[in-house]
Amino acid sequence: MKTNIGLKDESRQKITDTLAKLLADEFVLFTKTRKAHYNVEGIDFHSMHLFFQSQYEAIEEYIDEVAERIRHLGHYAPSTLKEYLALTHLTETRDNESNDSASWIKDLCKDHEAIIIFLRENIDAIDALHDQGTADFLTGLMEKHEEAAWMLRSHIK
């Protein structure tokens, strides 16, 4: 059945294109945070292992929320690694391949900040397409990433 929620088809397509890129970014960040959880080393291993676990668990929820938002708008969410790698703004590679917590934190913080910037750049554009629901959703998600970035930065001050 055709989606009829008060948005033009062209607007829904533009919005879901943005959400698909965001979904890819979230998945890459989830994967990198999971890698940090698996591979962090050092005197602070245990606390950082648990910290990274709390971060990737939160990101896993964001992934589900973004994918479901795409479905709310009547489109299908990308869901393969190939699609994510083609859509993401992030990179799987790291600036520093060291496994100490500070290296992981700096790299992950940079990715959260890139997502924050992407969200900030797109919220008004989506609002202008008269999708206040998605604009509100993205604002809330931006706040979650701001908190995550703050938590990461606070570890290395």
Phi, psi and omega per residue, in radians:
M1 nan 2.434 -3.112
K2 -1.168 2.425 3.103
T3 -1.311 2.176 -3.133
N4 -2.281 1.497 -3.068
I5 -2.138 0.345 3.079
G6 1.503 0.232 3.075
L7 -2.086 2.440 3.083
K8 -1.153 2.628 3.122
D9 -0.965 -0.740 -3.127
E10 -1.107 -0.697 3.112
S11 -1.150 -0.786 3.119
R12 -1.046 -0.658 3.127
Q13 -1.144 -0.809 3.124
K14 -1.056 -0.743 -3.117
I15 -1.156 -0.803 -3.120
T16 -1.235 -0.461 3.021
D17 -1.107 -0.737 3.090
T18 -1.138 -0.778 3.141
L19 -1.124 -0.605 3.109
A20 -1.118 -0.703 3.083
K21 -1.129 -0.734 3.102
L22 -1.095 -0.754 3.126
L23 -1.037 -0.747 3.109
A24 -1.097 -0.763 3.105
D25 -1.062 -0.764 -3.141
E26 -1.080 -0.712 -3.110
F27 -1.183 -0.718 3.103
V28 -1.130 -0.750 3.106
L29 -1.109 -0.711 3.069
F30 -1.001 -0.818 -3.108
T31 -1.113 -0.759 3.134
K32 -1.161 -0.663 3.130
T33 -1.194 -0.643 3.075
R34 -1.117 -0.705 3.099
K35 -1.099 -0.701 3.086
A36 -1.067 -0.769 3.115
H37 -1.008 -0.776 -3.120
Y38 -1.219 -0.664 -2.863
N39 -1.979 -0.039 -3.135
V40 -1.057 2.492 3.135
E41 -2.351 2.761 3.040
G42 2.259 3.137 -3.080
I43 -1.071 -0.446 -3.122
D44 -1.732 0.352 -3.061
F45 -0.848 -0.955 -2.994
H46 -1.075 -0.852 -3.109
S47 -1.143 -0.674 -3.130
M48 -1.298 -0.590 3.050
H49 -1.008 -0.812 3.121
L50 -1.203 -0.701 3.123
F51 -1.060 -0.849 3.132
F52 -1.108 -0.583 3.075
Q53 -1.091 -0.775 3.135
S54 -1.102 -0.608 3.129
Q55 -1.222 -0.819 -3.104
Y56 -1.210 -0.529 3.080
E57 -1.133 -0.678 3.090
A58 -1.148 -0.778 -3.135
I59 -1.107 -0.623 3.102
E60 -1.040 -0.660 3.068
E61 -1.156 -0.699 3.123
Y62 -1.065 -0.722 3.137
I63 -1.001 -0.836 -3.129
D64 -1.102 -0.729 -3.126
E65 -1.135 -0.731 3.137
V66 -1.158 -0.786 3.133
A67 -1.066 -0.737 3.130
E68 -1.180 -0.583 3.080
R69 -1.104 -0.707 3.079
I70 -1.037 -0.752 3.128
R71 -1.163 -0.640 3.083
H72 -0.986 -0.595 -3.096
L73 -1.519 0.082 3.023
G74 1.535 0.276 3.124
H75 -2.053 2.928 3.093
Y76 -1.683 2.445 -3.140
A77 -1.437 2.393 3.002
P78 -1.086 2.551 -3.063
S79 -2.652 0.370 3.047
T80 -2.026 2.716 3.108
L81 -1.056 -0.685 3.118
K82 -1.038 -0.793 3.120
E83 -1.119 -0.779 -3.130
Y84 -1.060 -0.774 -3.110
L85 -1.181 -0.523 3.095
A86 -1.308 -0.481 -3.051
L87 -1.684 -0.432 -2.973
T88 -1.203 2.632 2.995
H89 -1.609 -0.254 -3.077
L90 -1.583 3.045 3.092
T91 -2.209 2.617 3.088
E92 -1.309 -0.397 -3.099
T93 -1.374 2.793 -3.116
R94 -2.021 2.729 3.091
D95 -1.180 -0.626 -3.072
N96 -2.375 2.136 -3.083
E97 -1.472 0.165 3.086
S98 -1.172 2.596 -3.121
N99 -1.754 0.237 3.066
D100 -1.282 2.727 -3.043
S101 -1.087 -0.678 -3.118
A102 -1.072 -0.690 3.110
S103 -1.127 -0.786 3.111
W104 -1.087 -0.786 -3.091
I105 -1.057 -0.826 -3.137
K106 -1.042 -0.759 -3.110
D107 -1.183 -0.789 -3.131
L108 -1.187 -0.643 3.113
C109 -1.086 -0.734 3.109
K110 -1.022 -0.700 3.134
D111 -1.229 -0.724 3.064
H112 -1.039 -0.761 -3.134
E113 -1.129 -0.632 3.083
A114 -1.112 -0.689 3.098
I115 -1.176 -0.708 3.103
I116 -1.021 -0.813 3.135
I117 -1.086 -0.780 3.112
F118 -1.027 -0.793 3.131
L119 -1.100 -0.831 -3.121
R120 -1.020 -0.673 -3.137
E121 -1.237 -0.378 -3.031
N122 -1.890 -0.273 -3.092
I123 -1.057 -0.862 -3.113
D124 -1.126 -0.663 3.137
A125 -1.105 -0.685 3.133
I126 -1.262 -0.659 3.065
D127 -1.076 -0.675 3.128
A128 -1.136 -0.390 3.068
L129 -1.494 0.131 3.089
H130 1.217 0.517 3.051
D131 -1.932 1.333 -3.129
Q132 -1.147 -0.504 3.111
G133 -1.081 -0.831 3.129
T134 -1.234 -0.666 3.105
A135 -1.063 -0.735 3.104
D136 -1.148 -0.768 3.102
F137 -1.003 -0.803 -3.117
L138 -1.180 -0.602 3.080
T139 -1.100 -0.777 3.092
G140 -1.094 -0.701 3.127
L141 -1.174 -0.668 3.101
M142 -1.062 -0.724 3.122
E143 -1.108 -0.644 3.094
K144 -1.141 -0.720 3.107
H145 -1.207 -0.607 3.077
E146 -1.087 -0.722 3.104
E147 -1.146 -0.746 3.125
A148 -1.081 -0.747 3.128
A149 -1.131 -0.710 3.092
W150 -1.064 -0.785 3.124
M151 -1.066 -0.727 3.116
L152 -1.138 -0.863 -3.129
R153 -1.045 -0.641 -3.099
S154 -1.129 -0.413 3.113
H155 -1.263 -0.426 -3.034
I156 -2.056 0.278 3.066
K157 -1.326 nan nan
